[in-house]
Structure formats: C-alpha cells, structure tokens
Amino acid sequence: MENKVWLITGCSTGFGRELATMALQMGYNVAVTARKTNDIVDITKDYQSQSLTLSLDVTKPDEITDAVQQTMARFGRIDVLVNNAGIGYFGAIEESEEAMVRQMFEINFWGLTKMIQEVLPIMRQQRSGHILNVASIGGLVGFPAVGFYNATKFAVDGLSESLAKEVAHLGIKVTIIAPSGFRTDWAGRSAANSHHIIADYAETAGQNKSNIRGNSGRQAGDPVRAAAAIIKAVEATEPPLRLLLGNGAVNGAKLKLETLKKDYDNWEEVSRGADFPQN
C-alpha cells in the first residue's frame, strides 16, 4: 500500500474520528485535527510515528496555514485532504437567525474553501492528490427545518463539482461525500436551534426538526462502515465524484433524479422556447 499522507479536519467526533482511526490502523500517515487537541490525543497516542495531532479551527485562516505547514514539515507531502469539519442548524427559513446562519457558512463552506486553497498549491506541485469534501444528502435534496444547512451543503457540492473539472488534468481527484443519517453528533450537540419559533411551520419545519432530533443516536448509518467506504473510494483507481453513504442517501438521491426528470421532460418545450429562434 502506498503510504499516503492524510489531513483530516473535524476529528473530535463522527466521521472524522472514525476515518482518522481507521486510516492510522491501515498504516497511513495522518494529520489529525480538531479545535481542541485534548479531544483527539486518544486517536494518535498509539501511532506517534505516523500521526500528527494539530489544533485547527477552520474559521481561522492562520490556523489553517499553520496546520498545512506543520503537516508538510512532518511528512513532506499531502495526498488526501478530508474536509469534514461542520455544524448543523435547525430552523425554518423565516425563523432562522442570520448570525447563526453566517457562522455555519463560515465553518461548513468558507472554512472548507480555505482548506482547499491552502492545499491545492502542494497538490499541483505533486501533480497528484485527492480532496474529499463532506457534504450531505442535504447537498442534493432540500428538507424543511434545515434549509440554511442545505444551502451550505449545496454550495459545497457545486464548488466541488467545479473544482473537479478544474484540477483533473493536474492529477488531482475530488470526491463529494453525501451521507444520510448517521450516528454522529450532527443531530445532537453539533447542531443549534433557532430561538424563534413560528407556529405556522409546526407541520413542516417543526415536525422534521422533531423527527431528526428524536432519532439522534438511532440513525441507520454506521460511522465505522462509512469510514471504510471513504477509504475504499480513496484507494480506487477511478473514485466517484459523489459518494452516497447510507440507504437514505441512495433513496433520496434517486427520488431527486425522478423529480428532476419529470420537471425537465414536462417543461422541455417551454424551456427550449426561451432561446432566440434558430434559422
């Protein structure tokens, strides 16, 4: 196995923790990061020769630069960047508070973007690398109560698709990770609620928020199996642009395809008629 160097954000819980643990167990070199290193020292303590424990808040550009520089100083290259750090937020669109939404964008989108921009010069020089951006089935399908979270993940999806087309000729691969419900902290402490509640949204946003919160810890998705699937994609000769994780993600994405096809087919004549007439 090629001894690739991984840099993973958000390793204190969930996908990041399981992925860092499994990658180390498989013999990879891994820069394991979290806002508080006390949350991740247990991951790296038995792998001192192949790990690096770093404090990293992706909303702080200086910490991003420092983490990348320390990874390069230790390992000399970065082969796999996993942008996993992220938070959730529950509230109908009208209920949502701008400050909370902006903070979520800073973490979920702008932090991810800065990580990519910091690592790309290294991968371009190497003429190789793999960037994995953890989005969500909520980056393909919109749901009530998480509209602004959806917006961050739709943004990640679109950015990643464009990036893949920009860097493929440089030997750099891009994969969008799109999970459904997994037993992580996303629906627990990693997601805040709007403090403004509007009764008219009780049957839509309110109900879905209750469903998601109430199912926290009982989701069908297994983060360990997800980590194995992500590593399989990294090791593949032709990794997917989008890697759906979980039955909910597969079912949701296929239903979205059906919905898109129905709209496109039913309105094709109208859509095509918007161009100037062709001679």
Beta strands, then each sheet from edge to edge (+ up, - down):
strand 1: 5-8
strand 2: 29-34
strand 3: 51-55
strand 4: 80-83
strand 5: 88-90
strand 6: 129-134
strand 7: 172-179
strand 8: 191-193
strand 9: 242-245
sheet 1: 3+ 2+ 1+ 4+ 6+ 7+ 9+
sheet 2: 5+ 8+
end
